[in-house]
Amino acid sequence: MRKLLPLLSTSTHAGGRSALTCRFRCGDACFHEVPNTSDNEYVGDVIAGALSRRSMMRAAAVVTVATAAGTGVAMSGAPAAEAATATDTFGRADGARGLRFAPVAPNTADQVTVPAGYSQSVVIRWGDPILRGAPAFDAKNQTAAAQAGQFGYNNDFLALLPLDDSYARRQVLVSNHEYTDEVLMFANYDADNPTREQVEIAWAAHGLGVVVVQEDHRSGKLTPVRRHELNRRLTATSEFRLTGPVAGSDLVKTSADPTGTKVLGTLNNCSGGTTPWGTTLHGEENFNQYFANGGAVTEPVQAARLKRYGIGGAASERKWERFDKRFDVLQEPNEVNRFGYVVELDPYDPTSTPRKHTALGRFKHEGAQPRLTEDGRPVVYTGDDERFDYFYKFVSSKRMKKGTSRAARAHNLTLLDEGTLYVAKLTGDSPVAEIDGSGKLPADGEFDGTGVWIPLATATADGAVSHVEGMTAEEVFVFTRQAGDKVGATKMDRPEDIEPSPRTGRVYVALTNNKDRGAAGKAAADEANPRNANKHGQILELAEHWNDPAATGFAWRLFLVAGDPNDPATYFAGFPKDKVSPISCPDNVAFDAHGNLWISTDGNQLGSHDGLFGVATRGDRRGELKQFLTVPRGAETCGPLVQDRRVLVAVQHPGEIDGASVENPQSVWPDGPGKIVRPAVVAVYRTDGGNIGV
């Protein structure tokens, strides 16, 4: 019998994220008071209430009928997983199509480790020049002006978009630059007294990047085309436009922008999405950490709103408020209301002003991935990355126009400004007593149930309507978390990236972890979040009724319950657990052309470095999960992008280990000893030039 891949018993940063990561990436979010103190009923509580087990089973039956009609999205009736046959070698020739590679073993190597038969190369690093006039990177003499023309820091979400045929084998690479690690960027950095130049460099290192890349036709290797006309940097001081129902509202007006429509900068962009009309979406996530003096606000309504978004304390970590008053909520109370949205960028128009779409709500957006209804209306799924917060979808009321004409592109840029914003409420179908917080499967063999999308507000060309009692539409779109509280949305274990399968229509939600699940005074385990003190996370799979993205009902089940496969509290869609790789803390997800789900991790709590995994979502190998790569010491795997001939990952915050600094580096990746540690984008491809995993 094939043995499980070995787990590591020790690690240089065992126990998940380092304290340094928590400090700079999210402002120690998981070590502050949970912002959601609402008393929503939990999944298990609903069972004993108005929605009976029988009524839920009837709702699930609707989805099963849909499968009989040919939609293929029912939660019941999926093919049972079978043990691997054929050679049973767990090598490249064995596995689901697209996953035929020898899995990488868990490890703590200070490198990107890839399967046998695969090669890798760095596509672009922090500081590489991409704009005309930008100098070569010099860590000892970096300036804000130089950084504004160079690739930004801590790359996250990645997209590759096609170019016209006249640019043979060229594509447009778009990247988020989520946050900065000042202690790893600046020698002798004084966190209590940053200089203006250091702050302005950090402003220029945040944001978004666009760079054209050239493919080597033999290997799949990608090389930046420096100074291409489409290359672009958007930073913390670039102009962005507020659009949708909140644009012009008194809630977003500031002394610098009395119109409430023009915002400088985008912050903490995490994951994102690519639209069918050729633009990219970027989620503003942990924006709260950049704002100071929230704890000094005494007006009760404003104080409660700030607290619900985790904005408290005095000085911020980076002390930006010393150099720009907009980061001080005492001086500019509305500036914070201008962050926390989904940003849309047109990578093909370097003169365009990116939009912040307020109709998709304001919270810690991990990402935003759209799909189309049958009549061409986009539906966007988004998660709020916080313990006990919610996941959402937005259904547009406008249809996409096909083509690339100027009129079609102008119309499509407005698609996400009108429509209805919903929040998810889930109900389990097992008795409460069977969900004991241990992760033990209930008697029916699955964590599953039904759910509803609760409408929060609808935006139209003529205005907006609230569906939440006691809140105006503008309040719903700006203080979306409170709206979710009021309607009783289901508290989840850090919902992050959400992706609909292009093959089946099923939607997959990455739930990273929640150390406070089941703690005193906190929400206990429920069927969708079945483990107390949840260290490893899970992935939820849901099927919209009739496979209609605009439906207000769905069936759901847990696809994966992550962790050590030797742990009885783990689950891999029923696939034999002696044939899977261990996985912990799923974060970003993406699909390949074969319908396999690829999962990147953040904060692995099994002793190994974070990595990228592929898992089959259908067929007799459903649940077969293999590790494709691991990243260097202190790094996180971000932005996975899987094409036929290559896999791209954003290696974020390498060397981000407690005690690390420029003077005391904890990683030598990617350029070796004596060089400053630099986040970078890596391409992985088969050495023989063939397609990935086949």
N, C-alpha and C positions, 0 to 999 in steps of 0.2 A: 504494500500500500504506500502511496506517495505520502511523504511527510510534510508537515507544515513548514513553511519558511521560518528560519530562526528569528526569534525576537532578541533584542539586545537588552541586557539587564542593567547596563549603565550607559550614561551619555554625558557629554560635557554640558548639556543643558537639559537634563532629564526633567520631566514634569511639564513639558510644553514650552510655551513662550518664555523668553527671558524677561526679567524686570525691565531691561532697557527697551525691549520691544513694546511692552505695555506702556511705558512712559512716553515714547515718541509717536507710536502709531495711533493710539486711541486715548491718550491721556489717562491711563490707568482705569479704563472704564469698568473692568471687571472687579476692581478693588474699591470702587465707590458704592454708595448706596444704590440699590436697584431703582432706576427712575420710575418704573411702573409699580405704583402702590395701589392700583385699582383693585376692587374686589370682584372682578369678573368671575362668573361661574366657569368651572373648568370642564374639560371634556367629559369626565366621569359624572359630574354633577348633573349634566343635562339629561343623562340617561334616566335618572330618577325623577326628572321633571316632565316638561310638556312633550318632549320628543321621546316616545317609547321605543324600545328595541324593535317592535313590530313595524312601526312607522319608518324607522331607518332602513329596515330590510326591504320594505316596499320601495323606498327611494333607490336603494342599490339595485333592485330588480329592474328599474327603468334603464339603468346603464347596461345591465346584462342584455336586455332586449335590444339596445342599440347595437351591441356586438352582432346579434343575429341579423340585424339589418345591414351589416357590413361596415360599421364604423371601426371596429377593432379596438375599443378603448375600455372595455369592461374590466373591473377589478377582479371579478370572478372568471373562472374558465381559462386562465393562462396555462400554457403547457407546463407540466411538472418538470422540475429540473432533474436531469439524469447525470449519473457519474460519467466522467470523460471516458471515451472509448478510443479506438484507433491505437496509436502507439503508447498513449498514457505516459508520455515523457515530460510533460509540462514544458516542452521546448517550443521552438518557433513553428514547427509543423503541427502542433497541437493547440487547440483553442478555437474560440469563436473567430469568424472571419474579421480581420482588423486587429485581432489580439494574439496573433500567432508569433509571439516572441518569447524568449526565455526571460522570466521575470527577474528584476533586480532584487537582490536580497536587502533587507533592512541593514543600514550601515551608518557610520558617522564620519565618512571620508570628507575631507575638505575639497570637494570637487563635485561637478555634475557627473553622476554615474549613470550610464545608459546600458541597454542590453547588448549582449554579444551580437556582432554583425551590424552594429549601428555606430555612426560617427556623429560628432557635434562640432559646432563652431559658435563663437560669440558674434552676434549680428551687430550689436551696437551697445556701447557702455554709457554710463553717466559721464557727461562732459564732452563726448565726441561732438565736434562741430557739425551742424546741419544747415545753418543759414549762411548766406553770403557775408563775408567779413568777420565771421566768428573765428577766434583764434583756436589753436590746438589746446587741449586741456592741460593745465598746469596747476596741480593741487596746491602748490606753495604760493601761487600768485593769482588765485581765482578772483574774479570781480563779478559784480552783478551784471554788467554789460556783456561780459563774455558768456556768462551762464544763460542769458536770455537768447543767445544764438546757438546754444549747445543742447544736446539731449538731456532731459531732466533727470531728477533723482527718483529712486524707488519706483521703477516701472511696475505697473500692475496689469490692468486689462489691455489686451492686444487685439487688433483687428487687421486683417489683410484684405484690401479691396483691389479689384482689377483696374488696370489702366487700359487705354485705347490700344488697339493692335499695333499702332505705329511705335509703341514702346514695347517691343518684344521682350517677354519674360521679365517685365517690371510690374511691381505691385506697390500699393500705397500702404505702409505700415502706420497704424495709429496706436498710440500708447497713452495710458494714464500715468501721471507722476504723483503718487498718492501723498507722500509726506517726506520730510527731511530728517536725517539723523545728524544733528549738528556736531555731536561728539565724535562722529566718524568722518566728518567733512572738514573740520577746522582744527588745526594744531593748537594746543593750549587753550581750548575752548573753555570759557568761563560762563557756565549756565546762568549765573546770577547777573552777569553784566555783558550780554552780547553786544557787539558793536553794530552800528548802523549798516556797515558794509556786509557783515555776516547776515543780518536780517534781510537785506535786500537780495543777497545771493539766494537765501532760502525762498524768498518770494518768487524769484526767477526759476528756481528748481522745482517748484510745485506746478500743477496744472496738466496740460495735455501736450503731446508731441505728434507731429506728422512728418514722416520721412519716406521718400521713395526708395525702394530696395530693388536690387538686380539679382535675378536667380541664375546660378550656374546650371546649365542644362544637363550636365552629367551627374551632379551630386545632389542638387537641391539646396546647396549652400546659398545664403542670402548676404548681399553686401550693400551697405547704404550708398545711395547716389547723392553725394554731398552737394549742397547748394542747388538742388532741383527747385524749379519754380513753385512746386506744390509743398515743399518743406515748410514747416511752420511750428512755432511755439506759442502756446497760450499759457499765461502765468497767473500768479495771484494779483497782478495789477492790470491784466488785459481787460478790455471791455466785453461784457456779456449783457444780453438783453433778457429781461424778465418778460415772459409772455403768458397768456392764459388768464384765468379768472382773478389772479392776485395782482397782475400788472396795474400799477397806478393806485393801489390800495393804500390807505393811510397806514396800514400795518408794515409797509415796506418803504415808506418815504424816509429819507435822511436829510441832514443838512447839506450834504454834497450832492444829493439826488432828490430834489423836491418832487420830481415826477414819479418816483417809485418804479422806474422802468430800466434804469441803467446801473448795472452792478460791476464793480471792479473785481475780477478774479473768480476762480473756482478753486475749491479746497478739498483735500482728502479724497480725491477721486479714486474709487476702489475698482469694482468691476463695471461691466457695461453691456452693450449689445450692438448688433449691426442691423440696420433696418432694411426692409425689402426695397426701399427707394434710394438706397445708396448713401446713407449717413450713418454716423455712429452715436451711440448713447453712452453717457458717463454718469455714474452715480456718485453724488457727494455724500460721503459717509460720516466719519467722526469729526465733523466741522465744529462741534461744541468746544473742543479743547483749545481752539485758537482765541477764544473770547475771555476777557478778564472781568473780574469784579462782580460776577453774578451773585455771589454770596452777600454782597453789600446792598442789593436791591431790597427795599422794604415794602414797596407797594404790593399788596397781597396777590392781585391777579397776575401781574408781571412776574413776581417771584415764583408763583406756582408754575407758570409756563416755562420759565427758565429751568426750574428744578426737574420738570418732566423730560427735558431734553439734556439733562446732565450738565447744566451750565451753572457752576457755583464757584466757591472759593474766591481768592483775591487775584494775584498775578497769574498769568498763563505760563505754561512751560517755556515758550520761546520768547516771551516778553515783547511781542509785537506791538502791544498797546502803547509802549513807550515811544514808538516811532510813527504810529498812525492811530488817531483817536477812534477810528471806526471799530477797532478791536476791543474797545472798552465799553461795556454795556451801560455804564453810568453816563458816559458822554454821548453815545449813539445807541440808544436802546433798540432801534429797529434794524440795525445792520445785521444782527444775527438771524433775523427773519428772512434774509436774502440768500441764505445758504441752507443746504439740505435738500436740494432738488435734483432732478435728472436733467443733464445738459445734453443738448443735441448739437453736433458739429458736422458741417459739410466739408469733408476733406478735399473735395474737388474744387472748392472756391476759396483760395487763400485770403480773399478780401472780405469774406462773410463774417458777420458777428454771430457767435454761437448763442443759442437760446437756452434759458432755464425755464423748463416747462412746469409751471405751478399747478396745473391740473392733475399731475401725477402725485401730488401731495408732498409734504415736507417731513422728512425723518432721515434716519441714517441709511440712505440707499446704498446697498451693496452693489446692485447692478440693475439692469433693465433690459429684458429681452423680449422683443415683440414677435407675434405671429398674426396672421390675417384671418378674419372670418371669411366665409364663403363669398360674401358680397364685397370683400376688399377693405374692411375696416380693421385697423391695427388694434391689437390687444397687447398690453405690456404688463408683465409680471415683475414685481419688485419685493424685496425683503428688507426688513428693518433690523439691522445687525445690533441687537441689544438683548440681554437676558430678559425673557418674559415679554418680548414685543412680538409684533404681528407681521403677517405678509399680506400683500395687496395685489389687486390688478386694476388696470384702467382700460375701459372699453371706449374707443373713439366713436363718435357719431358721424365721422366723415370718411369717405372712401378714398383710397389711394388712387391717384392717376398714374397710368403706365407711361413709360417713355422718359426721355431725358431732356425734353424741351424746357425752356426757361419757365414757361407757364406751369408745366407739370411739377418741376422742382419747387417753385414758389408755393404752389398749393400743398405739396406733400410736407413742407416744413411747418404747416399749420395743423397737421393731423392730430398732434398730441395736445392741442389747446382746447378742444371741445369733446366732451364725453362724460362718462360717469366713473368715479373712483369707488372701488369696493374694498372691503377688508374681509378676511376669511374667518369663519367660525366652524370648528370641526367637532364632530360627535363620534365617539367610539361605539362599537356594536357589542362590546363584551361587558359583563357585569363589573361593577366597580371593584368588587372584592378580588377579581382576577388580575387587577393591575396593582401590584404590591410595591413597585419601585425598584425591584430587583432586575427587571428586564426579562423575566420569565414570560414566555409566550402564553397567552390565554388559551382556553380550551379549544377554540376554533382554529388554532394554529397560526394566526396572523394578528398583527396589530393593524386594525383596519376600521373603516366606518364610512360615514357620509359627511358632507359639509355644505355650507351655503356661503355665497358671497353677499355680504350685507352692504347695501349702497350707502355711501357717506355724503356725496354731493355730486351734482351734475352741472357742468359748465356748458354754456351755449354762446352763440354769437351775440345774443341779446342780454347776457348776464349769467348768473349762476344761482342754483337752488340747493339749499341744504336739506339733507334727509336726516339730520341729527338734531333732536330736540334740544333747544337751549343754545345752539351755536349757529351763527350765520355761515353762509357758504364760504366767505373769505376766511373766517376763523377755522373752518374745517380744513381748508387747503393749506393754511399756514401752521395750524396746531393739530395736525392730523393724528398724532398719538392720542391726544385727549378725545378726539372723535371716536377712535377705536375703543378707547376705554368705555365711553358712554354706551356703545352698542353691544358691548360684551364680546369682543373678538377673542379668539383663543390665544392664550399666552404660550409662546413657543420658545425653544431652546436655541436662540440666536439664529433666526432665519437670514441666510446670506444669499448666495447666488441662486437664481431660479431660471430653469431653461425648459422650454417645451421641445419635445422630440419632433424633428421634422419628418420622421417616419410614421409615428403612431399618434401624435397629438398629445400623448401623456406629458404631464408637467412634473418636473423633478425639482424638489426644494432641498438645498443643502442646509442642514441644521448643525452648526459647528460643535457646540457643547453648552453646558450650563452648570457650573459648579454649585449654584444656589438652588437648583431644583430640589424640592423636598426639605429645604432648610427651615428652621423655625420661623414662622410668620410668612413663609413664601409658598408659592403654589407647589402642590405635591405632584408626583408622577401621574400622568394620565395616558390614555392609549396612544396618543400621537407623540408623547414625550415620556416613554415608559420607565426611565431610569432616574432615580434620585442621585444627586451629586454627579451629574452626567459629564464625564470627562472626555468621552470620545465622539459623541454626536451621532447623527443618523441622517438618512436621506428619505424624504417623503415623496411618494409617487401619487399623483392625483389624475383622475380622468373626468373631464367636464361632461355633463350630461349631453348625450347625442354627439359627442366630440365637437361641440360648438363652443369656441372660445368665449362667446358672449353669454353663455348659459350662467344662470345664477345658482346652480346646484352641481355637486360633484361627488364622486366616490373617491376614497383615498385608502392607502395602506403604506406601511413602512417598507421600502424596498431594501434598504440596508440599515442594520444597527451596528455601528462601527466598533472596532476594538480588536483585541487579541482573539483570533478564531478559536483558541482553546477555552475562552471564556463562554460559559453557557448563555450569557446575556447578549451574545452577538448573533447576527442573523444576516444571511447573504441571499435573500430572495429564495431560500430553500435549496441553494446549491450546496454540495458537500463541502464542509468547512475545512477538510484536510487538503483541499485543492485551491485555496484562495490565499492571497497575500494579506497580511495584517494591515489595517488602515485606521487612522485616528484623526479626528477633527477635519471633516470635509469642509471645503470653503468654496472655491470656484469650480464650476462645471461647464462642460462643453460636449458637443456631439461630433462624431465622425460620420463619414458617408455611409457606414454600415449600420448606423443606429446605435453604436456603443456609446455609453456615457463615460466621459473622461473627468476625473476628479482630482483637483489639487488640494493639498492639505495645508493647514496653518496651525502650528502648535502641537505637533505629534506628541502624544503622551505615552508612547510605547518605547521610548528610549532611542529611536532612530531619528535620523533627519527627515524633514518633510519631503514629500515627493508627489509624483503624478501617477495616477492609476487609471486603467481602463477596465470597464465592466460591461458585460453583455446584458442588454435589457429585455431580450426576447429569445424565443426558441428554447431548445433543450439545454442550452448553456446559460440561460438567464441566471444572473448572480455570480457568474465566474469572473473573479476580479484579480487582476495582475498589476503589479507595480512596474511602471515603465522607466522611471528615473528617480533619483534623489538629488537634492541640492546641497550646497556647501554648508559649513558650520554657521549656525545662526540665521540661515536664510529661510525664506518662505517661498513656496511654489505658487506663482500667480499667472493670470492671463492665459490659461492653456488654449492653444489653437491647433487643431488637428486637420491637416490637409492630406491629400492622397500621398504626397511624397515627403512630407515633413511634419514635425511637431515643433511648435514654438512655445517656449515658456519664458515668463519674466522672472528672473531670479532676483527676488527683492530682499533688501536688508541683509546681505551676507556679512558675517562677522558681528552681528548685533547680539552680543553676549555680554552679560553683566561684567563690568569692569573694563570693557573694551574702549579704546580711544584711538586717535591717530597715532599716538605715541606707544600704545599697547594694543596692537591689532590682534584679533582673535581668529582671523582668517587671512589667507594670502590669495584668495580668489578675486578676480580671474587672471591677474597678471603676474602672480608669483611673489616671492619674498622681496621686501624692499619697496614694493609698490602699494599705493593706497587702495583699500578695498573699494570696489565699485559695483553697484547694482548693474545688471546687464540683461539683455535679451539673448536667449540661446536658441539656435536651431538644431534639431536632431533629425537625422536622415539615415536611411539604409546605406551602408558602405558600398553595396553593389548597385545603388541607384534605383532599386525597386520601390514599390509602394509599401507604406507602413503596415505591418502586421498581417501580411498576406503571404 
